[in-house]
């Protein structure tokens, strides 16, 4: 199976924004016109098939209510549309790569992505990705994705290469559109576990700001104060355990921006443990004793990545409308390092 896929920077692949949003207010003098024709005349290079799919998935709203493609727009109607992106830049092949499937039905797959696996093909990672594996898996089922599916199994969101945890993959257009709408409306439940540097003054809190690409390092995201500089982002955190020099925290995402947790935590002075890109790969808290330095170095060796795990994922099933909730245990490398910190603090106190 071959699939067209967009070429993206795979170091910035934690964004969940794999869909686009449009909003129109109909002019006072607008004559009655089918909404599919209205939309086609206002969005460049859009196919009628994409408009039909969005309508079938209840992703075209007029005055906050879903409509079908045959609806005729009226003056002053407010139209809102959520659709998956459609881009075609890179040809990829399916590959026989083992993947850990947590749940699968006719509409979607929930997969546990191992740390170190790139989600999406891009520069420097044209093969060996989760998309390659998903394409192979679908091929073995005798499923051929339609020619205009651009993301290999219809990815709804992504998590970073070195983050472990749960992801959803849609298996058809309708499921993709409905799931994408849930992500856009921030109704998907997502909970991450992270090990970060430092102790918190407050045991829980909410972090906000506008995330945009750093002016000094295009591979990093930065928190800004102005909406002109980035996209609104909200992260709720709660301290689960305090190990004096590092803390184990739980993060609940209200939005899903690129590197959101990593950028937020760096911004408040608590970068993720061993997060090389955001400065967490150095000893930021603790003593100067050689044994302590060796302890941290050993932890870095055991966990050669940022300490971040997507542990909970909840959404409404696109066909049954049932609430779906999945939880995944910590990856062994992250669990091992957390246990080491527990023992270290216990030993030091005693």
URGIKA-V839780 format. One record per helix or strand. SS is the DSSP state (@ for helix, = for strand). FROM is the first residue (numbers start at 1). LEN is the number of residues. If there is no record, write none. Layout:
ss->SS from->FROM len->LEN
ss->SS from->FROM len->LEN
This chain:
ss->= from->2 len->4
ss->= from->8 len->1
ss->@ from->10 len->3
ss->= from->19 len->7
ss->= from->33 len->2
ss->@ from->35 len->6
ss->@ from->48 len->9
ss->= from->60 len->3
ss->= from->65 len->2
ss->= from->72 len->2
ss->= from->78 len->7
ss->= from->90 len->4
ss->= from->100 len->5
ss->= from->108 len->6
ss->= from->122 len->1
ss->= from->125 len->1
ss->@ from->130 len->11
ss->= from->155 len->1
ss->= from->164 len->7
ss->@ from->173 len->12
ss->= from->189 len->9
ss->= from->204 len->10
ss->= from->221 len->4
ss->= from->231 len->12
ss->= from->246 len->8
ss->@ from->260 len->8
ss->= from->272 len->1
ss->@ from->276 len->3
ss->@ from->290 len->13
ss->= from->308 len->9
ss->= from->323 len->5
ss->@ from->332 len->18
